[in-house]
Amino acid sequence: MTTVYKICEQRLWRAAEAVGEFRGSAHDARDGFIHFSAADQLGDTAAKHFARQSDLLLIAVDAGQLGAQLKWERSRGGALFPHLYGPLRLDAVRWVRPLPDEIGGRRQLPELEAEPQS
């Protein structure tokens, strides 16, 4: 099972829980898709797009449940990033955890489960 991750403001996620789906942030809406990261991309994503922000959550999503709306596309540095073209159904979410605030300009990411080897 492949897991993709979304860093999200807590208030946006709580609103999504209230309506039953996540439609993304203003940044996602502007780009036309919901931005996700693979586990090895999370540190750079957090540093580049969420520096000095607090009240963040890390959402783990089962990529297999997203179907054809999930596309892996070239982005930062030519790396493939997962982009969801449509709303995120909450039944695809594996877990939601608080993302620790930065301390001294560094953010400690939670430990993630290892992905199975193909």
Phi and psi restraints in degrees (range 20) as a CNS / XPLOR table:
assign (resid 1 and name C) (resid 2 and name N)
       (resid 2 and name CA) (resid 2 and name C) 1.0 -94.1 20.0 2
assign (resid 2 and name N) (resid 2 and name CA)
       (resid 2 and name C) (resid 3 and name N) 1.0 133.9 20.0 2
assign (resid 2 and name C) (resid 3 and name N)
       (resid 3 and name CA) (resid 3 and name C) 1.0 -112.4 20.0 2
assign (resid 3 and name N) (resid 3 and name CA)
       (resid 3 and name C) (resid 4 and name N) 1.0 134.3 20.0 2
assign (resid 3 and name C) (resid 4 and name N)
       (resid 4 and name CA) (resid 4 and name C) 1.0 -115.5 20.0 2
assign (resid 4 and name N) (resid 4 and name CA)
       (resid 4 and name C) (resid 5 and name N) 1.0 159.0 20.0 2
assign (resid 4 and name C) (resid 5 and name N)
       (resid 5 and name CA) (resid 5 and name C) 1.0 -127.9 20.0 2
assign (resid 5 and name N) (resid 5 and name CA)
       (resid 5 and name C) (resid 6 and name N) 1.0 144.1 20.0 2
assign (resid 5 and name C) (resid 6 and name N)
       (resid 6 and name CA) (resid 6 and name C) 1.0 -125.5 20.0 2
assign (resid 6 and name N) (resid 6 and name CA)
       (resid 6 and name C) (resid 7 and name N) 1.0 128.6 20.0 2
assign (resid 6 and name C) (resid 7 and name N)
       (resid 7 and name CA) (resid 7 and name C) 1.0 -93.2 20.0 2
assign (resid 7 and name N) (resid 7 and name CA)
       (resid 7 and name C) (resid 8 and name N) 1.0 130.6 20.0 2
assign (resid 7 and name C) (resid 8 and name N)
       (resid 8 and name CA) (resid 8 and name C) 1.0 -143.7 20.0 2
assign (resid 8 and name N) (resid 8 and name CA)
       (resid 8 and name C) (resid 9 and name N) 1.0 144.2 20.0 2
assign (resid 8 and name C) (resid 9 and name N)
       (resid 9 and name CA) (resid 9 and name C) 1.0 -66.1 20.0 2
assign (resid 9 and name N) (resid 9 and name CA)
       (resid 9 and name C) (resid 10 and name N) 1.0 138.0 20.0 2
assign (resid 9 and name C) (resid 10 and name N)
       (resid 10 and name CA) (resid 10 and name C) 1.0 -56.4 20.0 2
assign (resid 10 and name N) (resid 10 and name CA)
       (resid 10 and name C) (resid 11 and name N) 1.0 -41.3 20.0 2
assign (resid 10 and name C) (resid 11 and name N)
       (resid 11 and name CA) (resid 11 and name C) 1.0 -63.6 20.0 2
assign (resid 11 and name N) (resid 11 and name CA)
       (resid 11 and name C) (resid 12 and name N) 1.0 -36.9 20.0 2
assign (resid 11 and name C) (resid 12 and name N)
       (resid 12 and name CA) (resid 12 and name C) 1.0 -67.0 20.0 2
assign (resid 12 and name N) (resid 12 and name CA)
       (resid 12 and name C) (resid 13 and name N) 1.0 -40.5 20.0 2
assign (resid 12 and name C) (resid 13 and name N)
       (resid 13 and name CA) (resid 13 and name C) 1.0 -68.5 20.0 2
assign (resid 13 and name N) (resid 13 and name CA)
       (resid 13 and name C) (resid 14 and name N) 1.0 -41.5 20.0 2
assign (resid 13 and name C) (resid 14 and name N)
       (resid 14 and name CA) (resid 14 and name C) 1.0 -61.5 20.0 2
assign (resid 14 and name N) (resid 14 and name CA)
       (resid 14 and name C) (resid 15 and name N) 1.0 -37.7 20.0 2
assign (resid 14 and name C) (resid 15 and name N)
       (resid 15 and name CA) (resid 15 and name C) 1.0 -65.0 20.0 2
assign (resid 15 and name N) (resid 15 and name CA)
       (resid 15 and name C) (resid 16 and name N) 1.0 -39.8 20.0 2
assign (resid 15 and name C) (resid 16 and name N)
       (resid 16 and name CA) (resid 16 and name C) 1.0 -63.3 20.0 2
assign (resid 16 and name N) (resid 16 and name CA)
       (resid 16 and name C) (resid 17 and name N) 1.0 -41.8 20.0 2
assign (resid 16 and name C) (resid 17 and name N)
       (resid 17 and name CA) (resid 17 and name C) 1.0 -60.6 20.0 2
assign (resid 17 and name N) (resid 17 and name CA)
       (resid 17 and name C) (resid 18 and name N) 1.0 -35.3 20.0 2
assign (resid 17 and name C) (resid 18 and name N)
       (resid 18 and name CA) (resid 18 and name C) 1.0 -68.4 20.0 2
assign (resid 18 and name N) (resid 18 and name CA)
       (resid 18 and name C) (resid 19 and name N) 1.0 -31.9 20.0 2
assign (resid 18 and name C) (resid 19 and name N)
       (resid 19 and name CA) (resid 19 and name C) 1.0 -102.8 20.0 2
assign (resid 19 and name N) (resid 19 and name CA)
       (resid 19 and name C) (resid 20 and name N) 1.0 -9.5 20.0 2
assign (resid 19 and name C) (resid 20 and name N)
       (resid 20 and name CA) (resid 20 and name C) 1.0 92.2 20.0 2
assign (resid 20 and name N) (resid 20 and name CA)
       (resid 20 and name C) (resid 21 and name N) 1.0 4.2 20.0 2
assign (resid 20 and name C) (resid 21 and name N)
       (resid 21 and name CA) (resid 21 and name C) 1.0 -159.1 20.0 2
assign (resid 21 and name N) (resid 21 and name CA)
       (resid 21 and name C) (resid 22 and name N) 1.0 157.0 20.0 2
assign (resid 21 and name C) (resid 22 and name N)
       (resid 22 and name CA) (resid 22 and name C) 1.0 -110.1 20.0 2
assign (resid 22 and name N) (resid 22 and name CA)
       (resid 22 and name C) (resid 23 and name N) 1.0 124.1 20.0 2
assign (resid 22 and name C) (resid 23 and name N)
       (resid 23 and name CA) (resid 23 and name C) 1.0 -102.1 20.0 2
assign (resid 23 and name N) (resid 23 and name CA)
       (resid 23 and name C) (resid 24 and name N) 1.0 2.7 20.0 2
assign (resid 23 and name C) (resid 24 and name N)
       (resid 24 and name CA) (resid 24 and name C) 1.0 97.5 20.0 2
assign (resid 24 and name N) (resid 24 and name CA)
       (resid 24 and name C) (resid 25 and name N) 1.0 175.9 20.0 2
assign (resid 24 and name C) (resid 25 and name N)
       (resid 25 and name CA) (resid 25 and name C) 1.0 -89.1 20.0 2
assign (resid 25 and name N) (resid 25 and name CA)
       (resid 25 and name C) (resid 26 and name N) 1.0 177.4 20.0 2
assign (resid 25 and name C) (resid 26 and name N)
       (resid 26 and name CA) (resid 26 and name C) 1.0 -60.7 20.0 2
assign (resid 26 and name N) (resid 26 and name CA)
       (resid 26 and name C) (resid 27 and name N) 1.0 -38.0 20.0 2
assign (resid 26 and name C) (resid 27 and name N)
       (resid 27 and name CA) (resid 27 and name C) 1.0 -62.1 20.0 2
assign (resid 27 and name N) (resid 27 and name CA)
       (resid 27 and name C) (resid 28 and name N) 1.0 -44.1 20.0 2
assign (resid 27 and name C) (resid 28 and name N)
       (resid 28 and name CA) (resid 28 and name C) 1.0 -61.3 20.0 2
assign (resid 28 and name N) (resid 28 and name CA)
       (resid 28 and name C) (resid 29 and name N) 1.0 -47.4 20.0 2
assign (resid 28 and name C) (resid 29 and name N)
       (resid 29 and name CA) (resid 29 and name C) 1.0 -59.3 20.0 2
assign (resid 29 and name N) (resid 29 and name CA)
       (resid 29 and name C) (resid 30 and name N) 1.0 -40.7 20.0 2
assign (resid 29 and name C) (resid 30 and name N)
       (resid 30 and name CA) (resid 30 and name C) 1.0 -62.5 20.0 2
assign (resid 30 and name N) (resid 30 and name CA)
       (resid 30 and name C) (resid 31 and name N) 1.0 -38.0 20.0 2
assign (resid 30 and name C) (resid 31 and name N)
       (resid 31 and name CA) (resid 31 and name C) 1.0 -85.4 20.0 2
assign (resid 31 and name N) (resid 31 and name CA)
       (resid 31 and name C) (resid 32 and name N) 1.0 -14.7 20.0 2
assign (resid 31 and name C) (resid 32 and name N)
       (resid 32 and name CA) (resid 32 and name C) 1.0 88.2 20.0 2
assign (resid 32 and name N) (resid 32 and name CA)
       (resid 32 and name C) (resid 33 and name N) 1.0 10.1 20.0 2
assign (resid 32 and name C) (resid 33 and name N)
       (resid 33 and name CA) (resid 33 and name C) 1.0 -158.5 20.0 2
assign (resid 33 and name N) (resid 33 and name CA)
       (resid 33 and name C) (resid 34 and name N) 1.0 163.2 20.0 2
assign (resid 33 and name C) (resid 34 and name N)
       (resid 34 and name CA) (resid 34 and name C) 1.0 -90.5 20.0 2
assign (resid 34 and name N) (resid 34 and name CA)
       (resid 34 and name C) (resid 35 and name N) 1.0 123.9 20.0 2
assign (resid 34 and name C) (resid 35 and name N)
       (resid 35 and name CA) (resid 35 and name C) 1.0 -76.9 20.0 2
assign (resid 35 and name N) (resid 35 and name CA)
       (resid 35 and name C) (resid 36 and name N) 1.0 131.9 20.0 2
assign (resid 35 and name C) (resid 36 and name N)
       (resid 36 and name CA) (resid 36 and name C) 1.0 -125.7 20.0 2
assign (resid 36 and name N) (resid 36 and name CA)
       (resid 36 and name C) (resid 37 and name N) 1.0 170.4 20.0 2
assign (resid 36 and name C) (resid 37 and name N)
       (resid 37 and name CA) (resid 37 and name C) 1.0 -133.8 20.0 2
assign (resid 37 and name N) (resid 37 and name CA)
       (resid 37 and name C) (resid 38 and name N) 1.0 150.0 20.0 2
assign (resid 37 and name C) (resid 38 and name N)
       (resid 38 and name CA) (resid 38 and name C) 1.0 -77.8 20.0 2
assign (resid 38 and name N) (resid 38 and name CA)
       (resid 38 and name C) (resid 39 and name N) 1.0 164.3 20.0 2
assign (resid 38 and name C) (resid 39 and name N)
       (resid 39 and name CA) (resid 39 and name C) 1.0 -54.3 20.0 2
assign (resid 39 and name N) (resid 39 and name CA)
       (resid 39 and name C) (resid 40 and name N) 1.0 -42.8 20.0 2
assign (resid 39 and name C) (resid 40 and name N)
       (resid 40 and name CA) (resid 40 and name C) 1.0 -75.8 20.0 2
assign (resid 40 and name N) (resid 40 and name CA)
       (resid 40 and name C) (resid 41 and name N) 1.0 -5.4 20.0 2
assign (resid 40 and name C) (resid 41 and name N)
       (resid 41 and name CA) (resid 41 and name C) 1.0 -101.3 20.0 2
assign (resid 41 and name N) (resid 41 and name CA)
       (resid 41 and name C) (resid 42 and name N) 1.0 -10.7 20.0 2
assign (resid 41 and name C) (resid 42 and name N)
       (resid 42 and name CA) (resid 42 and name C) 1.0 -60.4 20.0 2
assign (resid 42 and name N) (resid 42 and name CA)
       (resid 42 and name C) (resid 43 and name N) 1.0 -44.1 20.0 2
assign (resid 42 and name C) (resid 43 and name N)
       (resid 43 and name CA) (resid 43 and name C) 1.0 -58.8 20.0 2
assign (resid 43 and name N) (resid 43 and name CA)
       (resid 43 and name C) (resid 44 and name N) 1.0 -46.3 20.0 2
assign (resid 43 and name C) (resid 44 and name N)
       (resid 44 and name CA) (resid 44 and name C) 1.0 -67.4 20.0 2
assign (resid 44 and name N) (resid 44 and name CA)
       (resid 44 and name C) (resid 45 and name N) 1.0 -39.5 20.0 2
assign (resid 44 and name C) (resid 45 and name N)
       (resid 45 and name CA) (resid 45 and name C) 1.0 -62.2 20.0 2
assign (resid 45 and name N) (resid 45 and name CA)
       (resid 45 and name C) (resid 46 and name N) 1.0 -46.2 20.0 2
assign (resid 45 and name C) (resid 46 and name N)
       (resid 46 and name CA) (resid 46 and name C) 1.0 -60.7 20.0 2
assign (resid 46 and name N) (resid 46 and name CA)
       (resid 46 and name C) (resid 47 and name N) 1.0 -44.6 20.0 2
assign (resid 46 and name C) (resid 47 and name N)
       (resid 47 and name CA) (resid 47 and name C) 1.0 -68.0 20.0 2
assign (resid 47 and name N) (resid 47 and name CA)
       (resid 47 and name C) (resid 48 and name N) 1.0 -40.5 20.0 2
assign (resid 47 and name C) (resid 48 and name N)
       (resid 48 and name CA) (resid 48 and name C) 1.0 -78.1 20.0 2
assign (resid 48 and name N) (resid 48 and name CA)
       (resid 48 and name C) (resid 49 and name N) 1.0 -40.2 20.0 2
assign (resid 48 and name C) (resid 49 and name N)
       (resid 49 and name CA) (resid 49 and name C) 1.0 -110.0 20.0 2
assign (resid 49 and name N) (resid 49 and name CA)
       (resid 49 and name C) (resid 50 and name N) 1.0 -12.1 20.0 2
assign (resid 49 and name C) (resid 50 and name N)
       (resid 50 and name CA) (resid 50 and name C) 1.0 -130.9 20.0 2
assign (resid 50 and name N) (resid 50 and name CA)
       (resid 50 and name C) (resid 51 and name N) 1.0 19.6 20.0 2
assign (resid 50 and name C) (resid 51 and name N)
       (resid 51 and name CA) (resid 51 and name C) 1.0 -58.6 20.0 2
assign (resid 51 and name N) (resid 51 and name CA)
       (resid 51 and name C) (resid 52 and name N) 1.0 137.7 20.0 2
assign (resid 51 and name C) (resid 52 and name N)
       (resid 52 and name CA) (resid 52 and name C) 1.0 63.0 20.0 2
assign (resid 52 and name N) (resid 52 and name CA)
       (resid 52 and name C) (resid 53 and name N) 1.0 14.6 20.0 2
assign (resid 52 and name C) (resid 53 and name N)
       (resid 53 and name CA) (resid 53 and name C) 1.0 -98.1 20.0 2
assign (resid 53 and name N) (resid 53 and name CA)
       (resid 53 and name C) (resid 54 and name N) 1.0 148.9 20.0 2
assign (resid 53 and name C) (resid 54 and name N)
       (resid 54 and name CA) (resid 54 and name C) 1.0 -126.2 20.0 2
assign (resid 54 and name N) (resid 54 and name CA)
       (resid 54 and name C) (resid 55 and name N) 1.0 -179.4 20.0 2
assign (resid 54 and name C) (resid 55 and name N)
       (resid 55 and name CA) (resid 55 and name C) 1.0 57.2 20.0 2
assign (resid 55 and name N) (resid 55 and name CA)
       (resid 55 and name C) (resid 56 and name N) 1.0 44.6 20.0 2
assign (resid 55 and name C) (resid 56 and name N)
       (resid 56 and name CA) (resid 56 and name C) 1.0 -103.8 20.0 2
assign (resid 56 and name N) (resid 56 and name CA)
       (resid 56 and name C) (resid 57 and name N) 1.0 153.0 20.0 2
assign (resid 56 and name C) (resid 57 and name N)
       (resid 57 and name CA) (resid 57 and name C) 1.0 -121.7 20.0 2
assign (resid 57 and name N) (resid 57 and name CA)
       (resid 57 and name C) (resid 58 and name N) 1.0 153.1 20.0 2
assign (resid 57 and name C) (resid 58 and name N)
       (resid 58 and name CA) (resid 58 and name C) 1.0 -111.4 20.0 2
assign (resid 58 and name N) (resid 58 and name CA)
       (resid 58 and name C) (resid 59 and name N) 1.0 122.8 20.0 2
assign (resid 58 and name C) (resid 59 and name N)
       (resid 59 and name CA) (resid 59 and name C) 1.0 -110.6 20.0 2
assign (resid 59 and name N) (resid 59 and name CA)
       (resid 59 and name C) (resid 60 and name N) 1.0 124.1 20.0 2
assign (resid 59 and name C) (resid 60 and name N)
       (resid 60 and name CA) (resid 60 and name C) 1.0 -99.0 20.0 2
assign (resid 60 and name N) (resid 60 and name CA)
       (resid 60 and name C) (resid 61 and name N) 1.0 129.2 20.0 2
assign (resid 60 and name C) (resid 61 and name N)
       (resid 61 and name CA) (resid 61 and name C) 1.0 -126.0 20.0 2
assign (resid 61 and name N) (resid 61 and name CA)
       (resid 61 and name C) (resid 62 and name N) 1.0 136.0 20.0 2
assign (resid 61 and name C) (resid 62 and name N)
       (resid 62 and name CA) (resid 62 and name C) 1.0 -74.5 20.0 2
assign (resid 62 and name N) (resid 62 and name CA)
       (resid 62 and name C) (resid 63 and name N) 1.0 105.8 20.0 2
assign (resid 62 and name C) (resid 63 and name N)
       (resid 63 and name CA) (resid 63 and name C) 1.0 -60.4 20.0 2
assign (resid 63 and name N) (resid 63 and name CA)
       (resid 63 and name C) (resid 64 and name N) 1.0 -31.9 20.0 2
assign (resid 63 and name C) (resid 64 and name N)
       (resid 64 and name CA) (resid 64 and name C) 1.0 -63.5 20.0 2
assign (resid 64 and name N) (resid 64 and name CA)
       (resid 64 and name C) (resid 65 and name N) 1.0 -23.1 20.0 2
assign (resid 64 and name C) (resid 65 and name N)
       (resid 65 and name CA) (resid 65 and name C) 1.0 -85.8 20.0 2
assign (resid 65 and name N) (resid 65 and name CA)
       (resid 65 and name C) (resid 66 and name N) 1.0 -4.0 20.0 2
assign (resid 65 and name C) (resid 66 and name N)
       (resid 66 and name CA) (resid 66 and name C) 1.0 -90.2 20.0 2
assign (resid 66 and name N) (resid 66 and name CA)
       (resid 66 and name C) (resid 67 and name N) 1.0 -13.5 20.0 2
assign (resid 66 and name C) (resid 67 and name N)
       (resid 67 and name CA) (resid 67 and name C) 1.0 63.5 20.0 2
assign (resid 67 and name N) (resid 67 and name CA)
       (resid 67 and name C) (resid 68 and name N) 1.0 -152.0 20.0 2
assign (resid 67 and name C) (resid 68 and name N)
       (resid 68 and name CA) (resid 68 and name C) 1.0 -71.1 20.0 2
assign (resid 68 and name N) (resid 68 and name CA)
       (resid 68 and name C) (resid 69 and name N) 1.0 -11.4 20.0 2
assign (resid 68 and name C) (resid 69 and name N)
       (resid 69 and name CA) (resid 69 and name C) 1.0 -73.7 20.0 2
assign (resid 69 and name N) (resid 69 and name CA)
       (resid 69 and name C) (resid 70 and name N) 1.0 -15.6 20.0 2
assign (resid 69 and name C) (resid 70 and name N)
       (resid 70 and name CA) (resid 70 and name C) 1.0 -91.2 20.0 2
assign (resid 70 and name N) (resid 70 and name CA)
       (resid 70 and name C) (resid 71 and name N) 1.0 122.8 20.0 2
assign (resid 70 and name C) (resid 71 and name N)
       (resid 71 and name CA) (resid 71 and name C) 1.0 -126.2 20.0 2
assign (resid 71 and name N) (resid 71 and name CA)
       (resid 71 and name C) (resid 72 and name N) 1.0 138.5 20.0 2
assign (resid 71 and name C) (resid 72 and name N)
       (resid 72 and name CA) (resid 72 and name C) 1.0 -96.4 20.0 2
assign (resid 72 and name N) (resid 72 and name CA)
       (resid 72 and name C) (resid 73 and name N) 1.0 114.6 20.0 2
assign (resid 72 and name C) (resid 73 and name N)
       (resid 73 and name CA) (resid 73 and name C) 1.0 -127.3 20.0 2
assign (resid 73 and name N) (resid 73 and name CA)
       (resid 73 and name C) (resid 74 and name N) 1.0 151.3 20.0 2
assign (resid 73 and name C) (resid 74 and name N)
       (resid 74 and name CA) (resid 74 and name C) 1.0 -66.3 20.0 2
assign (resid 74 and name N) (resid 74 and name CA)
       (resid 74 and name C) (resid 75 and name N) 1.0 136.9 20.0 2
assign (resid 74 and name C) (resid 75 and name N)
       (resid 75 and name CA) (resid 75 and name C) 1.0 -146.4 20.0 2
assign (resid 75 and name N) (resid 75 and name CA)
       (resid 75 and name C) (resid 76 and name N) 1.0 -133.9 20.0 2
assign (resid 75 and name C) (resid 76 and name N)
       (resid 76 and name CA) (resid 76 and name C) 1.0 -44.5 20.0 2
assign (resid 76 and name N) (resid 76 and name CA)
       (resid 76 and name C) (resid 77 and name N) 1.0 118.0 20.0 2
assign (resid 76 and name C) (resid 77 and name N)
       (resid 77 and name CA) (resid 77 and name C) 1.0 65.4 20.0 2
assign (resid 77 and name N) (resid 77 and name CA)
       (resid 77 and name C) (resid 78 and name N) 1.0 17.6 20.0 2
assign (resid 77 and name C) (resid 78 and name N)
       (resid 78 and name CA) (resid 78 and name C) 1.0 83.0 20.0 2
assign (resid 78 and name N) (resid 78 and name CA)
       (resid 78 and name C) (resid 79 and name N) 1.0 0.1 20.0 2
assign (resid 78 and name C) (resid 79 and name N)
       (resid 79 and name CA) (resid 79 and name C) 1.0 -72.7 20.0 2
assign (resid 79 and name N) (resid 79 and name CA)
       (resid 79 and name C) (resid 80 and name N) 1.0 151.6 20.0 2
assign (resid 79 and name C) (resid 80 and name N)
       (resid 80 and name CA) (resid 80 and name C) 1.0 -83.1 20.0 2
assign (resid 80 and name N) (resid 80 and name CA)
       (resid 80 and name C) (resid 81 and name N) 1.0 125.8 20.0 2
assign (resid 80 and name C) (resid 81 and name N)
       (resid 81 and name CA) (resid 81 and name C) 1.0 -118.6 20.0 2
assign (resid 81 and name N) (resid 81 and name CA)
       (resid 81 and name C) (resid 82 and name N) 1.0 145.5 20.0 2
assign (resid 81 and name C) (resid 82 and name N)
       (resid 82 and name CA) (resid 82 and name C) 1.0 -81.1 20.0 2
assign (resid 82 and name N) (resid 82 and name CA)
       (resid 82 and name C) (resid 83 and name N) 1.0 128.9 20.0 2
assign (resid 82 and name C) (resid 83 and name N)
       (resid 83 and name CA) (resid 83 and name C) 1.0 -126.4 20.0 2
assign (resid 83 and name N) (resid 83 and name CA)
       (resid 83 and name C) (resid 84 and name N) 1.0 131.0 20.0 2
assign (resid 83 and name C) (resid 84 and name N)
       (resid 84 and name CA) (resid 84 and name C) 1.0 -103.6 20.0 2
assign (resid 84 and name N) (resid 84 and name CA)
       (resid 84 and name C) (resid 85 and name N) 1.0 118.8 20.0 2
assign (resid 84 and name C) (resid 85 and name N)
       (resid 85 and name CA) (resid 85 and name C) 1.0 -96.2 20.0 2
assign (resid 85 and name N) (resid 85 and name CA)
       (resid 85 and name C) (resid 86 and name N) 1.0 78.1 20.0 2
assign (resid 85 and name C) (resid 86 and name N)
       (resid 86 and name CA) (resid 86 and name C) 1.0 149.5 20.0 2
assign (resid 86 and name N) (resid 86 and name CA)
       (resid 86 and name C) (resid 87 and name N) 1.0 175.0 20.0 2
assign (resid 86 and name C) (resid 87 and name N)
       (resid 87 and name CA) (resid 87 and name C) 1.0 -72.0 20.0 2
assign (resid 87 and name N) (resid 87 and name CA)
       (resid 87 and name C) (resid 88 and name N) 1.0 153.2 20.0 2
assign (resid 87 and name C) (resid 88 and name N)
       (resid 88 and name CA) (resid 88 and name C) 1.0 -88.3 20.0 2
assign (resid 88 and name N) (resid 88 and name CA)
       (resid 88 and name C) (resid 89 and name N) 1.0 116.5 20.0 2
assign (resid 88 and name C) (resid 89 and name N)
       (resid 89 and name CA) (resid 89 and name C) 1.0 -73.8 20.0 2
assign (resid 89 and name N) (resid 89 and name CA)
       (resid 89 and name C) (resid 90 and name N) 1.0 133.9 20.0 2
assign (resid 89 and name C) (resid 90 and name N)
       (resid 90 and name CA) (resid 90 and name C) 1.0 -68.3 20.0 2
assign (resid 90 and name N) (resid 90 and name CA)
       (resid 90 and name C) (resid 91 and name N) 1.0 -20.0 20.0 2
assign (resid 90 and name C) (resid 91 and name N)
       (resid 91 and name CA) (resid 91 and name C) 1.0 -71.4 20.0 2
assign (resid 91 and name N) (resid 91 and name CA)
       (resid 91 and name C) (resid 92 and name N) 1.0 -11.3 20.0 2
assign (resid 91 and name C) (resid 92 and name N)
       (resid 92 and name CA) (resid 92 and name C) 1.0 -86.7 20.0 2
assign (resid 92 and name N) (resid 92 and name CA)
       (resid 92 and name C) (resid 93 and name N) 1.0 -8.0 20.0 2
assign (resid 92 and name C) (resid 93 and name N)
       (resid 93 and name CA) (resid 93 and name C) 1.0 -79.3 20.0 2
assign (resid 93 and name N) (resid 93 and name CA)
       (resid 93 and name C) (resid 94 and name N) 1.0 126.5 20.0 2
assign (resid 93 and name C) (resid 94 and name N)
       (resid 94 and name CA) (resid 94 and name C) 1.0 -82.5 20.0 2
assign (resid 94 and name N) (resid 94 and name CA)
       (resid 94 and name C) (resid 95 and name N) 1.0 -43.5 20.0 2
assign (resid 94 and name C) (resid 95 and name N)
       (resid 95 and name CA) (resid 95 and name C) 1.0 -164.8 20.0 2
assign (resid 95 and name N) (resid 95 and name CA)
       (resid 95 and name C) (resid 96 and name N) 1.0 162.6 20.0 2
assign (resid 95 and name C) (resid 96 and name N)
       (resid 96 and name CA) (resid 96 and name C) 1.0 -131.4 20.0 2
assign (resid 96 and name N) (resid 96 and name CA)
       (resid 96 and name C) (resid 97 and name N) 1.0 128.7 20.0 2
assign (resid 96 and name C) (resid 97 and name N)
       (resid 97 and name CA) (resid 97 and name C) 1.0 -134.0 20.0 2
assign (resid 97 and name N) (resid 97 and name CA)
       (resid 97 and name C) (resid 98 and name N) 1.0 148.4 20.0 2
assign (resid 97 and name C) (resid 98 and name N)
       (resid 98 and name CA) (resid 98 and name C) 1.0 -63.4 20.0 2
assign (resid 98 and name N) (resid 98 and name CA)
       (resid 98 and name C) (resid 99 and name N) 1.0 141.9 20.0 2
assign (resid 98 and name C) (resid 99 and name N)
       (resid 99 and name CA) (resid 99 and name C) 1.0 -99.0 20.0 2
assign (resid 99 and name N) (resid 99 and name CA)
       (resid 99 and name C) (resid 100 and name N) 1.0 119.2 20.0 2
assign (resid 99 and name C) (resid 100 and name N)
       (resid 100 and name CA) (resid 100 and name C) 1.0 -58.1 20.0 2
assign (resid 100 and name N) (resid 100 and name CA)
       (resid 100 and name C) (resid 101 and name N) 1.0 146.1 20.0 2
assign (resid 100 and name C) (resid 101 and name N)
       (resid 101 and name CA) (resid 101 and name C) 1.0 -67.9 20.0 2
assign (resid 101 and name N) (resid 101 and name CA)
       (resid 101 and name C) (resid 102 and name N) 1.0 160.7 20.0 2
assign (resid 101 and name C) (resid 102 and name N)
       (resid 102 and name CA) (resid 102 and name C) 1.0 -68.9 20.0 2
assign (resid 102 and name N) (resid 102 and name CA)
       (resid 102 and name C) (resid 103 and name N) 1.0 145.2 20.0 2
assign (resid 102 and name C) (resid 103 and name N)
       (resid 103 and name CA) (resid 103 and name C) 1.0 -126.6 20.0 2
assign (resid 103 and name N) (resid 103 and name CA)
       (resid 103 and name C) (resid 104 and name N) 1.0 119.3 20.0 2
assign (resid 103 and name C) (resid 104 and name N)
       (resid 104 and name CA) (resid 104 and name C) 1.0 61.4 20.0 2
assign (resid 104 and name N) (resid 104 and name CA)
       (resid 104 and name C) (resid 105 and name N) 1.0 32.9 20.0 2
assign (resid 104 and name C) (resid 105 and name N)
       (resid 105 and name CA) (resid 105 and name C) 1.0 82.2 20.0 2
assign (resid 105 and name N) (resid 105 and name CA)
       (resid 105 and name C) (resid 106 and name N) 1.0 4.2 20.0 2
assign (resid 105 and name C) (resid 106 and name N)
       (resid 106 and name CA) (resid 106 and name C) 1.0 -123.7 20.0 2
assign (resid 106 and name N) (resid 106 and name CA)
       (resid 106 and name C) (resid 107 and name N) 1.0 142.2 20.0 2
assign (resid 106 and name C) (resid 107 and name N)
       (resid 107 and name CA) (resid 107 and name C) 1.0 -113.2 20.0 2
assign (resid 107 and name N) (resid 107 and name CA)
       (resid 107 and name C) (resid 108 and name N) 1.0 126.9 20.0 2
assign (resid 107 and name C) (resid 108 and name N)
       (resid 108 and name CA) (resid 108 and name C) 1.0 -86.4 20.0 2
assign (resid 108 and name N) (resid 108 and name CA)
       (resid 108 and name C) (resid 109 and name N) 1.0 116.4 20.0 2
assign (resid 108 and name C) (resid 109 and name N)
       (resid 109 and name CA) (resid 109 and name C) 1.0 -82.1 20.0 2
assign (resid 109 and name N) (resid 109 and name CA)
       (resid 109 and name C) (resid 110 and name N) 1.0 146.2 20.0 2
assign (resid 109 and name C) (resid 110 and name N)
       (resid 110 and name CA) (resid 110 and name C) 1.0 -65.7 20.0 2
assign (resid 110 and name N) (resid 110 and name CA)
       (resid 110 and name C) (resid 111 and name N) 1.0 157.0 20.0 2
assign (resid 110 and name C) (resid 111 and name N)
       (resid 111 and name CA) (resid 111 and name C) 1.0 -70.5 20.0 2
assign (resid 111 and name N) (resid 111 and name CA)
       (resid 111 and name C) (resid 112 and name N) 1.0 135.1 20.0 2
assign (resid 111 and name C) (resid 112 and name N)
       (resid 112 and name CA) (resid 112 and name C) 1.0 -108.9 20.0 2
assign (resid 112 and name N) (resid 112 and name CA)
       (resid 112 and name C) (resid 113 and name N) 1.0 149.5 20.0 2
assign (resid 112 and name C) (resid 113 and name N)
       (resid 113 and name CA) (resid 113 and name C) 1.0 -65.6 20.0 2
assign (resid 113 and name N) (resid 113 and name CA)
       (resid 113 and name C) (resid 114 and name N) 1.0 144.4 20.0 2
assign (resid 113 and name C) (resid 114 and name N)
       (resid 114 and name CA) (resid 114 and name C) 1.0 -70.3 20.0 2
assign (resid 114 and name N) (resid 114 and name CA)
       (resid 114 and name C) (resid 115 and name N) 1.0 140.3 20.0 2
assign (resid 114 and name C) (resid 115 and name N)
       (resid 115 and name CA) (resid 115 and name C) 1.0 -79.0 20.0 2
assign (resid 115 and name N) (resid 115 and name CA)
       (resid 115 and name C) (resid 116 and name N) 1.0 143.6 20.0 2
assign (resid 115 and name C) (resid 116 and name N)
       (resid 116 and name CA) (resid 116 and name C) 1.0 -64.6 20.0 2
assign (resid 116 and name N) (resid 116 and name CA)
       (resid 116 and name C) (resid 117 and name N) 1.0 145.4 20.0 2
assign (resid 116 and name C) (resid 117 and name N)
       (resid 117 and name CA) (resid 117 and name C) 1.0 -81.1 20.0 2
assign (resid 117 and name N) (resid 117 and name CA)
       (resid 117 and name C) (resid 118 and name N) 1.0 137.2 20.0 2
